Amino acid sequence: MNHFIRLFKEEEGQALTEYGLLVGLIAVACIAVIVAIGPELERLFRDILNALRGA
């Protein structure tokens, strides 16, 4: 019986799960930001390239 009580009180795996969720959330946020500003970045780099070419 004590084994089952200890099993439910154990919290070691919980921290790893929380870190996994945080990493996943950060990854989703980064992807969303990249998708949102992607066209603007492309335009910026194209302007820089054209300026370097002298166009």
Backbone hydrogen bonds, N-H to C=O, Kabsch-Sander energy under -0.5 kcal/mol:
donor,donor_aa,acceptor,acceptor_aa,energy
5,I,1,M,-1.7
6,R,2,N,-2.5
7,L,3,H,-1.9
8,F,4,F,-1.7
9,K,5,I,-1.4
10,E,6,R,-1.3
15,A,11,E,-0.9
16,L,12,E,-0.8
17,T,13,G,-1.8
18,E,14,Q,-2.2
19,Y,15,A,-2.4
20,G,16,L,-2.2
21,L,17,T,-2.3
22,L,18,E,-2.4
23,V,19,Y,-2.6
24,G,20,G,-2.2
25,L,21,L,-2.4
26,I,22,L,-2.6
27,A,23,V,-2.3
28,V,24,G,-2.3
29,A,25,L,-2.2
30,C,26,I,-2.5
31,I,27,A,-2.4
32,A,28,V,-2.3
33,V,29,A,-2.2
34,I,30,C,-2.4
35,V,31,I,-2.5
36,A,32,A,-2.2
37,I,33,V,-2.5
38,G,34,I,-1.0
41,L,37,I,-2.3
42,E,38,G,-2.4
43,R,39,P,-2.2
44,L,40,E,-2.2
45,F,41,L,-2.7
46,R,42,E,-2.2
47,D,43,R,-2.3
48,I,44,L,-2.2
49,L,45,F,-2.5
50,N,46,R,-2.5
51,A,47,D,-2.2
52,L,48,I,-2.3
53,R,49,L,-1.9
54,G,50,N,-0.9
55,A,50,N,-2.5
